[in-house]
Amino acid sequence: GTKHLTVNNHTTYTLGNDCIATLKPHILHRTKSLSPNTQQRILIKITNDIMKEFQQFATPQISDCFNVPTLKLSSYTQKMLNYHIASLVDLSQDSPDYIMRGRVLIISLLMLLTDEYNTQIDSKNMVATKTEQDYATQISEYIASNFEKPITVADIANKLHFSKTHV
């Protein structure tokens, strides 16, 4: 189903089936269902002590997925997330290595979500870089079509509606 997630009483996100909320502890939030479908909410609470323990043998970036309150998940990440959650639910407390298996699954889950976060950040940065390439292309085209006369930075800025500093 679809939900609205409101964080700190002012920012609202729409969560679809392909989204997950990744909230740090003590963040005020509420959800409101937008669809009549039955929905499942799974809460995985990771204490600060456990996060510190994880960071001893994993990279400190393992918690980067908490840098944003929501993540839109790729189909691969959705499948892997469902696998990890099902594995956590099926974990038997009677198993002698229950705690270790649980921690390994949670670390894997965090790494998966952090990889998804990094992919989304990288794709946003690529868009910014493409815009910069577009500016460079416009400037190069202007110079190529006006090479026979003297050109100043001010000329380019005026013709392309950029600031001189930007040019």
Backbone as a printed PyTorch tensor [residue, N CA C, xyz], in Angstrom:
tensor([[[  0.8150,  -1.1910,   0.0000],
         [  0.0000,   0.0000,   0.0000],
         [  0.8560,   1.2510,   0.0000]],

        [[  0.1980,   2.3730,   0.1130],
         [  0.8700,   3.6640,   0.1140],
         [  0.5750,   4.3750,   1.4240]],

        [[  1.5930,   5.0370,   1.9520],
         [  1.4500,   5.7770,   3.2080],
         [  2.0870,   7.1400,   3.0740]],

        [[  1.6040,   8.0630,   3.8980],
         [  2.3100,   9.3180,   4.1080],
         [  3.1130,   9.1660,   5.3870]],

        [[  4.3440,   9.5840,   5.3400],
         [  5.2080,   9.6120,   6.5200],
         [  5.5010,  11.0750,   6.8070]],

        [[  5.0980,  11.5320,   7.9810],
         [  5.3820,  12.9060,   8.3880],
         [  6.4700,  12.8530,   9.4470]],

        [[  7.5320,  13.6220,   9.2220],
         [  8.6950,  13.6270,  10.1070],
         [  8.7910,  15.0010,  10.7680]],

        [[  8.9220,  14.9810,  12.0940],
         [  9.0500,  16.2110,  12.8930],
         [  7.9230,  17.2030,  12.6380]],

        [[  6.7350,  16.6910,  12.3840],
         [  5.5230,  17.4950,  12.2110],
         [  5.5640,  18.4840,  11.0540]],

        [[  6.5180,  18.3590,  10.1290],
         [  6.5060,  19.3240,   9.0300],
         [  6.8410,  18.7720,   7.6610]],

        [[  7.5990,  17.7160,   7.5350],
         [  7.9600,  17.1880,   6.2230],
         [  7.2290,  15.8730,   5.9990]],

        [[  6.5050,  15.8060,   4.8750],
         [  5.7350,  14.6040,   4.5670],
         [  6.2890,  13.9420,   3.3140]],

        [[  6.4770,  12.6400,   3.4060],
         [  6.9600,  11.8250,   2.2900],
         [  5.8760,  10.8210,   1.9390]],

        [[  5.7770,  10.4820,   0.6690],
         [  4.8600,   9.4350,   0.2390],
         [  5.6730,   8.1620,   0.0490]],

        [[  5.2590,   7.1250,   0.7700],
         [  5.9570,   5.8390,   0.7020],
         [  5.0960,   4.8450,  -0.0670]],

        [[  5.6330,   4.3370,  -1.1560],
         [  4.9660,   3.2880,  -1.9030],
         [  5.5480,   1.9400,  -1.5320]],

        [[  5.1630,   0.9180,  -2.2810],
         [  5.6670,  -0.4320,  -2.0220],
         [  7.1700,  -0.5370,  -2.2200]],

        [[  7.7390,   0.4070,  -2.9600],
         [  9.1630,   0.3600,  -3.2720],
         [  9.9870,   1.3060,  -2.3910]],

        [[  9.4280,   1.7130,  -1.2600],
         [ 10.1150,   2.6520,  -0.3730],
         [ 10.2650,   2.0780,   1.0320]],

        [[ 11.2310,   2.6480,   1.7420],
         [ 11.4540,   2.2610,   3.1280],
         [ 11.7980,   3.5280,   3.9080]],

        [[ 11.3290,   3.5810,   5.1400],
         [ 11.6960,   4.6810,   6.0280],
         [ 12.9260,   4.2520,   6.8160]],

        [[ 13.9040,   5.1360,   6.8980],
         [ 15.1340,   4.8560,   7.6380],
         [ 15.3290,   5.9960,   8.6270]],

        [[ 14.7520,   5.8580,   9.7740],
         [ 14.7450,   6.9480,  10.7510],
         [ 15.7350,   6.6970,  11.8770]],

        [[ 16.4270,   7.7540,  12.2420],
         [ 17.3290,   7.6910,  13.3920],
         [ 16.4920,   7.6530,  14.6600]],

        [[ 17.0860,   7.2200,  15.7660],
         [ 16.3360,   7.1710,  17.0270],
         [ 15.8430,   8.5560,  17.4370]],

        [[ 14.7280,   8.5590,  18.1190],
         [ 14.1240,   9.7560,  18.7090],
         [ 13.6440,  10.7680,  17.6820]],

        [[ 13.3680,  10.3350,  16.4610],
         [ 12.7990,  11.2160,  15.4420],
         [ 11.2810,  11.0870,  15.5230]],

        [[ 10.6230,  12.2040,  15.7760],
         [  9.1720,  12.2350,  15.8570],
         [  8.6010,  11.9920,  14.4640]],

        [[  7.7200,  11.0240,  14.3420],
         [  7.1250,  10.7170,  13.0500],
         [  5.7580,  10.0740,  13.2300]],

        [[  4.9740,  10.1290,  12.1690],
         [  3.6790,   9.4370,  12.1530],
         [  3.3900,   9.0100,  10.7160]],

        [[  2.5780,   7.9870,  10.5760],
         [  2.2050,   7.5140,   9.2530],
         [  0.6980,   7.5540,   9.1070]],

        [[  0.2620,   7.7170,   7.8750],
         [ -1.1660,   7.6980,   7.5590],
         [ -1.3410,   6.8880,   6.2850]],

        [[ -2.2050,   5.8950,   6.3640],
         [ -2.4470,   5.0370,   5.2080],
         [ -3.2060,   5.8050,   4.1350]],

        [[ -2.7820,   5.6450,   2.8900],
         [ -3.4460,   6.2800,   1.7590],
         [ -4.1780,   5.2740,   0.8860]],

        [[ -4.0880,   4.0090,   1.2420],
         [ -4.7400,   2.9820,   0.4350],
         [ -5.4890,   2.0260,   1.3500]],

        [[ -6.5520,   1.4400,   0.8110],
         [ -7.3570,   0.5330,   1.6330],
         [ -6.7180,  -0.8320,   1.8470]],

        [[ -5.6350,  -1.1110,   1.1600],
         [ -4.9830,  -2.4150,   1.2640],
         [ -4.4270,  -2.6300,   2.6710]],

        [[ -4.3710,  -3.8700,   3.0480],
         [ -3.7130,  -4.2060,   4.2960],
         [ -2.2210,  -3.9640,   4.1200]],

        [[ -1.6390,  -3.3450,   5.1110],
         [ -0.2220,  -3.0310,   5.0180],
         [  0.5190,  -3.6880,   6.1640]],

        [[  1.7730,  -3.9150,   5.9280],
         [  2.6230,  -4.5070,   6.9420],
         [  3.6750,  -3.4890,   7.3340]],

        [[  3.8610,  -3.3100,   8.6270],
         [  4.9010,  -2.4070,   9.1240],
         [  5.8690,  -3.2400,   9.9350]],

        [[  7.1090,  -3.1700,   9.5520],
         [  8.1510,  -3.9130,  10.2480],
         [  9.1170,  -2.9000,  10.8360]],

        [[  9.3240,  -2.9890,  12.1210],
         [ 10.2310,  -2.0710,  12.8050],
         [ 11.4680,  -2.8520,  13.2360]],

        [[ 12.6030,  -2.3600,  12.8120],
         [ 13.8700,  -2.9430,  13.2530],
         [ 14.5790,  -1.8520,  14.0170]],

        [[ 14.6990,  -2.0370,  15.3020],
         [ 15.3510,  -1.0460,  16.1470],
         [ 16.7690,  -1.5200,  16.4390]],

        [[ 17.7140,  -0.6580,  16.0890],
         [ 19.1180,  -0.9800,  16.2960],
         [ 19.6450,   0.0160,  17.3210]],

        [[ 20.0420,  -0.4780,  18.4590],
         [ 20.5090,   0.4120,  19.5200],
         [ 21.8650,   1.0120,  19.1800]],

        [[ 22.2060,   2.1120,  19.8420],
         [ 23.5120,   2.7440,  19.6340],
         [ 24.6520,   1.7980,  19.9790]],

        [[ 24.4690,   0.9940,  21.0220],
         [ 25.5210,   0.0420,  21.4040],
         [ 25.7940,  -0.9620,  20.2860]],

        [[ 24.7330,  -1.4450,  19.6710],
         [ 24.9080,  -2.4030,  18.5820],
         [ 25.5400,  -1.7210,  17.3770]],

        [[ 25.1270,  -0.4760,  17.0720],
         [ 25.7280,   0.2490,  15.9450],
         [ 27.2190,   0.4590,  16.1710]],

        [[ 27.6010,   0.8090,  17.3900],
         [ 29.0260,   0.9910,  17.6950],
         [ 29.7730,  -0.3200,  17.5110]],

        [[ 29.1540,  -1.4040,  17.9500],
         [ 29.7780,  -2.7240,  17.7950],
         [ 29.9570,  -3.0580,  16.3150]],

        [[ 28.9280,  -2.7700,  15.4950],
         [ 29.0030,  -3.0450,  14.0620],
         [ 30.1210,  -2.2430,  13.4180]],

        [[ 30.2750,  -1.0050,  13.8350],
         [ 31.2660,  -0.1330,  13.2150],
         [ 32.7000,  -0.5330,  13.5640]],

        [[ 32.8490,  -1.4160,  14.5530],
         [ 34.1920,  -1.8960,  14.8850],
         [ 34.7390,  -2.8180,  13.8070]],

        [[ 33.8570,  -3.5790,  13.1490],
         [ 34.3550,  -4.4960,  12.1280],
         [ 33.7080,  -4.2760,  10.7540]],

        [[ 32.9030,  -3.2240,  10.6360],
         [ 32.3770,  -2.8130,   9.3310],
         [ 32.8030,  -1.3650,   9.1240]],

        [[ 32.5930,  -0.8410,   7.9490],
         [ 32.9920,   0.5460,   7.7090],
         [ 32.0810,   1.4870,   8.4890]],

        [[ 32.5940,   2.6490,   8.8720],
         [ 31.7470,   3.6220,   9.5760],
         [ 30.5560,   4.0760,   8.7250]],

        [[ 30.6700,   3.9430,   7.4170],
         [ 29.5870,   4.3560,   6.5200],
         [ 28.3930,   3.4080,   6.5530]],

        [[ 28.4690,   2.3600,   7.3590],
         [ 27.3700,   1.3890,   7.4040],
         [ 26.0480,   2.0400,   7.8200]],

        [[ 26.1220,   3.1770,   8.4970],
         [ 24.9010,   3.8540,   8.9320],
         [ 24.5100,   5.0020,   8.0150]],

        [[ 25.1530,   5.1340,   6.8530],
         [ 24.8220,   6.2170,   5.9290],
         [ 23.3820,   6.1660,   5.4420]],

        [[ 22.7850,   4.9870,   5.4410],
         [ 21.4010,   4.8740,   4.9740],
         [ 20.4390,   5.6760,   5.8510]],

        [[ 20.8960,   6.0760,   7.0440],
         [ 20.0630,   6.8830,   7.9310],
         [ 20.2380,   8.3780,   7.6770]],

        [[ 20.9970,   8.7520,   6.6460],
         [ 21.1860,  10.1690,   6.3210],
         [ 19.9480,  10.7900,   5.7000]],

        [[ 19.0540,   9.9730,   5.2070],
         [ 17.7840,  10.4430,   4.6470],
         [ 16.6570,   9.6580,   5.3120]],

        [[ 15.4860,  10.2730,   5.4680],
         [ 14.4040,   9.5610,   6.1620],
         [ 13.7340,   8.4760,   5.3290]],

        [[ 13.8710,   8.5420,   4.0060],
         [ 13.2520,   7.5230,   3.1540],
         [ 14.1980,   7.1520,   2.0210]],

        [[ 14.0550,   5.9360,   1.5580],
         [ 14.8030,   5.4630,   0.3970],
         [ 13.8410,   4.7980,  -0.5740]],

        [[ 13.9740,   5.1210,  -1.8440],
         [ 13.2490,   4.3980,  -2.8860],
         [ 14.1480,   3.2340,  -3.2930]],

        [[ 13.6170,   2.0370,  -3.2640],
         [ 14.4310,   0.8460,  -3.4550],
         [ 14.3430,   0.3140,  -4.8760]],

        [[ 15.4740,  -0.1240,  -5.3940],
         [ 15.4840,  -0.8240,  -6.6780],
         [ 14.8100,  -2.1820,  -6.4800]],

        [[ 14.4400,  -2.8250,  -7.5800],
         [ 13.7870,  -4.1370,  -7.4580],
         [ 14.7320,  -5.1490,  -6.8110]],

        [[ 16.0300,  -5.0690,  -7.1410],
         [ 16.9980,  -5.9720,  -6.5170],
         [ 17.0380,  -5.7510,  -5.0050]],

        [[ 17.1260,  -4.4940,  -4.5830],
         [ 17.1950,  -4.1950,  -3.1490],
         [ 15.9170,  -4.6390,  -2.4520]],

        [[ 14.7730,  -4.4770,  -3.1010],
         [ 13.5070,  -4.9310,  -2.5090],
         [ 13.5460,  -6.4350,  -2.2560]],

        [[ 14.0040,  -7.1860,  -3.2450],
         [ 14.0650,  -8.6480,  -3.1030],
         [ 15.0170,  -9.0480,  -1.9760]],

        [[ 16.1840,  -8.4200,  -1.9470],
         [ 17.1630,  -8.7450,  -0.9170],
         [ 16.6710,  -8.3210,   0.4650]],

        [[ 16.0180,  -7.1690,   0.5510],
         [ 15.4530,  -6.7080,   1.8170],
         [ 14.4160,  -7.7080,   2.3290]],

        [[ 13.5350,  -8.1460,   1.4450],
         [ 12.5290,  -9.1450,   1.8400],
         [ 13.1870, -10.4330,   2.3170]],

        [[ 14.2620, -10.8430,   1.6460],
         [ 14.9860, -12.0400,   2.0540],
         [ 15.5610, -11.8660,   3.4620]],

        [[ 16.2160, -10.7360,   3.7030],
         [ 16.8320, -10.4970,   5.0100],
         [ 15.7810, -10.4310,   6.1210]],

        [[ 14.6830,  -9.7560,   5.8550],
         [ 13.6310,  -9.6430,   6.8730],
         [ 13.0170, -11.0070,   7.1480]],

        [[ 12.7530, -11.7870,   6.0930],
         [ 12.2080, -13.1410,   6.2890],
         [ 13.1880, -13.9890,   7.0880]],

        [[ 14.4730, -13.8520,   6.8090],
         [ 15.4850, -14.6120,   7.5500],
         [ 15.5100, -14.2040,   9.0230]],

        [[ 15.3680, -12.9170,   9.2900],
         [ 15.3220, -12.4510,  10.6860],
         [ 14.0970, -12.9910,  11.4070]],

        [[ 12.9510, -12.9630,  10.7220],
         [ 11.7060, -13.4490,  11.3280],
         [ 11.7980, -14.9430,  11.6060]],

        [[ 12.4190, -15.6930,  10.6960],
         [ 12.5160, -17.1480,  10.8340],
         [ 13.6170, -17.6010,  11.7950]],

        [[ 14.4350, -16.6750,  12.2340],
         [ 15.5440, -17.0100,  13.1180],
         [ 15.0130, -17.5850,  14.4440]],

        [[ 15.4940, -18.7410,  14.8070],
         [ 15.0360, -19.4080,  16.0300],
         [ 15.8910, -19.0060,  17.2260]],

        [[ 15.2350, -18.5740,  18.2850],
         [ 15.9640, -18.2040,  19.4990],
         [ 16.6030, -19.4130,  20.1640]],

        [[ 16.1720, -20.5990,  19.7710],
         [ 16.7470, -21.8240,  20.3270],
         [ 18.0870, -22.1750,  19.6830]],

        [[ 18.3770, -21.5440,  18.5770],
         [ 19.6330, -21.8150,  17.8760],
         [ 20.8000, -21.3120,  18.7190]],

        [[ 21.8710, -22.0940,  18.8290],
         [ 23.0040, -21.6800,  19.6550],
         [ 23.7020, -20.4220,  19.1360]],

        [[ 23.5870, -20.1550,  17.8490],
         [ 24.2300, -18.9660,  17.2920],
         [ 23.2000, -17.9030,  16.8910]],

        [[ 22.0870, -17.8740,  17.6160],
         [ 20.9780, -16.9550,  17.3540],
         [ 21.4340, -15.4970,  17.2920]],

        [[ 22.1640, -15.0360,  18.2850],
         [ 22.5760, -13.6370,  18.3530],
         [ 23.5350, -13.3040,  17.2120]],

        [[ 24.4960, -14.1750,  16.9550],
         [ 25.4580, -13.9200,  15.8890],
         [ 24.7700, -13.8750,  14.5260]],

        [[ 23.8770, -14.8420,  14.2640],
         [ 23.1670, -14.8610,  12.9780],
         [ 22.3260, -13.5950,  12.8090]],

        [[ 21.6630, -13.1810,  13.8790],
         [ 20.8450, -11.9640,  13.8330],
         [ 21.6810, -10.7390,  13.5070]],

        [[ 22.8270, -10.6540,  14.1450],
         [ 23.7060,  -9.5030,  13.8970],
         [ 24.2520,  -9.5060,  12.4740]],

        [[ 24.6000, -10.6770,  11.9770],
         [ 25.1000, -10.7740,  10.6020],
         [ 23.9980, -10.3520,   9.6200]],

        [[ 22.7770, -10.7800,   9.8580],
         [ 21.6700, -10.3990,   8.9750],
         [ 21.4160,  -8.8910,   9.0260]],

        [[ 21.4940,  -8.3090,  10.2070],
         [ 21.2640,  -6.8640,  10.3230],
         [ 22.3900,  -6.0820,   9.6620]],

        [[ 23.6280,  -6.5280,   9.8310],
         [ 24.7440,  -5.8610,   9.1440],
         [ 24.5550,  -5.9540,   7.6310]],

        [[ 24.1820,  -7.1150,   7.1450],
         [ 23.9510,  -7.2830,   5.7040],
         [ 22.8400,  -6.3560,   5.2250]],

        [[ 21.7850,  -6.2600,   6.0090],
         [ 20.6710,  -5.3810,   5.6710],
         [ 21.1250,  -3.9240,   5.6310]],

        [[ 21.9000,  -3.4980,   6.6220],
         [ 22.4060,  -2.1220,   6.6490],
         [ 23.3260,  -1.8470,   5.4630]],

        [[ 24.1630,  -2.8110,   5.1270],
         [ 25.0600,  -2.6340,   3.9830],
         [ 24.2610,  -2.5130,   2.6850]],

        [[ 23.2310,  -3.3050,   2.5580],
         [ 22.3600,  -3.2600,   1.3920],
         [ 21.7010,  -1.8850,   1.2670]],

        [[ 21.1480,  -1.3850,   2.3760],
         [ 20.4870,  -0.0800,   2.3510],
         [ 21.4780,   1.0550,   2.1350]],

        [[ 22.6690,   0.9360,   2.6990],
         [ 23.6880,   1.9660,   2.4990],
         [ 24.1580,   1.9740,   1.0420]],

        [[ 24.2850,   0.8050,   0.4240],
         [ 24.6230,   0.7490,  -1.0010],
         [ 23.5430,   1.4390,  -1.8390]],

        [[ 22.2880,   1.2070,  -1.4830],
         [ 21.1720,   1.8580,  -2.1940],
         [ 21.2420,   3.3740,  -2.0120]],

        [[ 21.5050,   3.8110,  -0.7950],
         [ 21.6520,   5.2440,  -0.5100],
         [ 22.7860,   5.8310,  -1.3520]],

        [[ 23.9400,   5.1810,  -1.3660],
         [ 25.0810,   5.6840,  -2.1300],
         [ 24.7880,   5.7370,  -3.6220]],

        [[ 24.0770,   4.7530,  -4.1380],
         [ 23.6920,   4.7480,  -5.5460],
         [ 22.8120,   5.9520,  -5.8580]],

        [[ 21.8670,   6.2530,  -4.9750],
         [ 20.9830,   7.3930,  -5.2040],
         [ 21.7380,   8.7120,  -5.1140]],

        [[ 22.6660,   8.8250,  -4.1750],
         [ 23.4710,  10.0380,  -4.0530],
         [ 24.3450,  10.2050,  -5.2970]],

        [[ 24.9680,   9.1130,  -5.7500],
         [ 25.8100,   9.1710,  -6.9470],
         [ 25.0080,   9.6070,  -8.1700]],

        [[ 23.7670,   9.0900,  -8.3110],
         [ 22.9620,   9.4630,  -9.4820],
         [ 22.5570,  10.9290,  -9.4140]],

        [[ 22.3250,  11.4740,  -8.2150],
         [ 22.0270,  12.9060,  -8.0850],
         [ 23.2500,  13.7300,  -8.4630]],

        [[ 24.4370,  13.2980,  -8.0670],
         [ 25.6600,  14.0110,  -8.4150],
         [ 25.9280,  13.9540,  -9.9090]],

        [[ 25.5680,  12.8420, -10.5530],
         [ 25.7670,  12.7260, -11.9900],
         [ 24.8910,  13.7310, -12.7310]],

        [[ 23.6820,  13.9860, -12.2270],
         [ 22.8070,  14.9780, -12.8500],
         [ 23.4530,  16.3490, -12.7730]],

        [[ 24.0270,  16.7050, -11.6190],
         [ 24.6940,  17.9910, -11.4750],
         [ 25.8840,  18.0740, -12.4310]],

        [[ 26.6280,  17.0140, -12.5680],
         [ 27.7740,  17.0050, -13.4610],
         [ 27.3240,  17.1620, -14.9050]],

        [[ 26.2240,  16.5330, -15.2680],
         [ 25.7080,  16.6560, -16.6210],
         [ 25.3450,  18.1120, -16.8990]],

        [[ 24.7530,  18.8070, -15.9490],
         [ 24.4240,  20.2140, -16.1280],
         [ 25.6900,  21.0180, -16.3780]],

        [[ 26.7360,  20.7390, -15.6340],
         [ 28.0070,  21.4240, -15.8400],
         [ 28.5530,  21.1250, -17.2400]],

        [[ 28.3960,  19.9070, -17.7010],
         [ 28.8410,  19.5630, -19.0500],
         [ 28.0260,  20.3220, -20.0900]],

        [[ 26.7090,  20.4910, -19.8330],
         [ 25.8680,  21.2600, -20.7420],
         [ 26.3560,  22.7010, -20.8430]],

        [[ 26.7180,  23.3110, -19.7040],
         [ 27.2540,  24.6770, -19.7110],
         [ 28.5350,  24.7290, -20.5370]],

        [[ 29.4160,  23.7980, -20.3070],
         [ 30.6870,  23.7650, -21.0340],
         [ 30.4350,  23.6000, -22.5300]],

        [[ 29.4680,  22.7830, -22.8940],
         [ 29.1330,  22.5850, -24.3070],
         [ 28.6120,  23.8850, -24.9210]],

        [[ 27.7330,  24.5810, -24.1970],
         [ 27.1950,  25.8510, -24.7050],
         [ 28.3150,  26.8710, -24.9090]],

        [[ 29.2280,  26.9380, -23.9450],
         [ 30.3500,  27.8730, -24.0470],
         [ 31.2370,  27.5040, -25.2300]],

        [[ 31.5480,  26.2140, -25.3690],
         [ 32.3960,  25.7560, -26.4880],
         [ 31.7430,  26.0580, -27.8360]],

        [[ 30.4320,  25.8310, -27.9300],
         [ 29.7250,  26.0970, -29.1810],
         [ 29.7420,  27.5910, -29.5120]],

        [[ 29.5790,  28.4310, -28.5000],
         [ 29.6200,  29.8790, -28.7290],
         [ 31.0000,  30.2990, -29.2320]],

        [[ 32.0380,  29.7770, -28.5920],
         [ 33.4070,  30.1230, -29.0130],
         [ 33.6530,  29.6270, -30.4380]],

        [[ 33.2280,  28.4060, -30.7340],
         [ 33.4500,  27.8340, -32.0720],
         [ 32.7380,  28.6460, -33.1580]],

        [[ 31.5630,  29.1540, -32.8420],
         [ 30.8390,  29.9100, -33.8710],
         [ 31.2540,  31.3770, -33.9420]],

        [[ 32.0810,  31.8420, -33.0060],
         [ 32.5130,  33.2400, -32.9860],
         [ 34.0380,  33.3780, -32.9240]],

        [[ 34.7550,  32.3520, -33.3380],
         [ 36.2140,  32.3480, -33.1840],
         [ 36.9090,  33.4410, -33.9910]],

        [[ 36.2620,  33.9450, -35.0470],
         [ 36.9210,  34.9230, -35.9120],
         [ 36.9970,  36.3190, -35.3060]],

        [[ 36.3070,  36.5530, -34.2050],
         [ 36.3730,  37.8680, -33.5740],
         [ 36.8370,  37.7340, -32.1290]],

        [[ 37.3230,  38.8220, -31.5550],
         [ 37.7580,  38.7590, -30.1460],
         [ 36.5630,  38.4540, -29.2270]],

        [[ 36.7840,  37.5120, -28.3140],
         [ 35.7290,  37.1110, -27.3710],
         [ 36.2570,  37.2830, -25.9630]],

        [[ 35.4480,  37.8960, -25.1060],
         [ 35.8230,  38.0430, -23.6990],
         [ 34.8950,  37.1830, -22.8560]],

        [[ 35.2770,  36.9830, -21.6210],
         [ 34.4190,  36.2500, -20.6800],
         [ 33.0870,  36.9810, -20.5340]],

        [[ 33.1360,  38.3040, -20.5040],
         [ 31.9040,  39.0980, -20.3860],
         [ 30.9840,  38.8560, -21.5840]],

        [[ 31.5550,  38.7400, -22.7970],
         [ 30.7400,  38.4590, -23.9920],
         [ 29.9980,  37.1320, -23.8360]],

        [[ 30.7390,  36.1150, -23.4330],
         [ 30.1380,  34.7830, -23.2680],
         [ 29.0470,  34.8310, -22.1990]],

        [[ 29.3400,  35.4620, -21.0870],
         [ 28.3670,  35.5510, -19.9900],
         [ 27.0900,  36.2420, -20.4520]],

        [[ 27.2340,  37.3510, -21.1930],
         [ 26.0510,  38.0880, -21.6680],
         [ 25.2370,  37.2800, -22.6700]],

        [[ 25.9110,  36.6500, -23.6110],
         [ 25.2070,  35.8950, -24.6530],
         [ 24.4850,  34.6560, -24.1050]],

        [[ 25.0920,  34.0030, -23.1090],
         [ 24.5270,  32.7450, -22.5830],
         [ 23.7660,  32.9370, -21.2730]],

        [[ 23.6950,  34.1750, -20.8180],
         [ 22.9750,  34.5070, -19.5860],
         [ 23.5510,  33.7990, -18.3630]],

        [[ 24.8810,  33.7690, -18.3020],
         [ 25.6030,  33.2430, -17.1460],
         [ 26.2910,  34.4190, -16.4760]],

        [[ 26.7360,  34.2200, -15.2520],
         [ 27.5860,  35.2200, -14.6160],
         [ 29.0110,  35.0330, -15.1330]],

        [[ 29.8140,  36.1020, -15.0560],
         [ 31.2210,  35.9840, -15.4870],
         [ 31.9310,  34.9390, -14.6310]],

        [[ 31.6300,  34.9160, -13.3400],
         [ 32.2600,  33.9510, -12.4430],
         [ 31.9160,  32.5200, -12.8560]],

        [[ 30.6620,  32.3060, -13.2470],
         [ 30.2460,  30.9640, -13.6540],
         [ 30.9840,  30.5350, -14.9210]],

        [[ 31.1110,  31.4710, -15.8880],
         [ 31.8390,  31.1560, -17.1180],
         [ 33.2830,  30.8200, -16.7700]]])
